[in-house]
């Protein structure tokens, strides 16, 4: 059971969001298929309690922070997230440990054998997708390892996502925005209702006040289900009390009747909302679901020890500072723009950018490119466009066209590695290289920077 073969076969299944072959129908999502597969595998997802987290932005940050709090509190916590940055094993963790290569391979072939048998018998209409198989691997791993609780990040939407076959003890809705509109619907109302598909009758929803349209849509789903809402706003700090930088958040908080200092390595003011969601969920688990070992002190320590790379992450490679951020949709781009606004304006900066073609390329470019416009008043700045090795990647011509519409000069590279080399050459010693636009770009860039350092 080769790990390499397992990974190759998994990728060969194709990505759910990859464009279908000409004339082929788009893949139909149906939780009945996932339930059939998991029943054959013994329904491992029923052996542990779970927190299910849906939203447009902040899911991974919230999930990783909550999992860290649970671990520090003495619980064996599984964490399932997507996508990964560098290795597929990153998606399945217990505590700080990634699933091993041997376990990944063994569980992949267990799922694959079951799927092939079910297709042959007619119980499944087709083989499971990449994400369905990954989710099955995570559920099997968490069951085998006897986790006390699993923190699960929804992949796409919520209602029809493979993770949604669990019965969550808490459902979390992070910030909502316009993304994946081809799949989730054209408006914020459509998207919010899809995300709200993770709610359960008489369940619990932890969230924050959002755009009125999203709030209303969430309420339309939650009220008939008699969901108890938990507003995390109490854990967002007053502006005057928070020390915020692109690289860290530090502020006082009162949690479970105790005064503590929140000191998070996740920077940018937007992370305060994700931190509030994680805190509110931890408090909910303590007060209503029997997780008594969670305390104010373990919440603070769990936040302090959270590791979630690629989110306003500062790296230094060969003496050059790099800021990496997965701003892959318009809301994420505005968040990054806000963080850049906290940097010294006189500091030269270079943008390395790439994006998936099914994202809002023009919208992201319009938000970020003017901050690096060397034809305006930032003569030492540069934009370098990089092609990604991904079938969903936008072409260089698409990226160039987005810049041309704004009459902003850009340079191009033949690869991500060449883009980083070019950025190193053109950025003054006191400058900063900012790499953003896609999770896949950040993953490739991190591999290169760690190799080069």
Buried (B, 14 or more C-beta within 10 A) or exposed (E): EEBEEBBEBBEEBEBBBEEEEEEEEEBEBEBEBBBBBBEBBEEBBEBBBBBBBBBBBBBBBBBBBBBBBBBBBEBBBBBBBBBBBBBBBBBBBBBEEBBEBEBBBBBBBBBBEBBEEBBEEEBBEEBBBBBBBBBBBBBBBBBBBEBBBBBBBBBBBBBBBBBBBBEBBBBBBBBBBBBBBEBBBEBBBBBBBBBBBBBBEEBBBBBBEBBEBBBEBBBEBBEEBEBBBBEBEEBBBEEEEBEBBBBBBBBEBEBBEEEBEBBBBBBBBBBBBBBBBBBBBBBBBBEEBEBEBBBBBBBBBBBBBBEBBBBBBBBEBEEBBBBBBBBBBBBBBBBBBBBBEEBEEEBBBBBBBBBBBBBBBBBBBBBBBEBBBBEEEBEBBBBBBBBBEBEBBBEBEBBBBBBEEBEBBBBBBEBBBBBBBBBBEBBEEEBBBBBBBBBBBBBBBBBBBEEEE
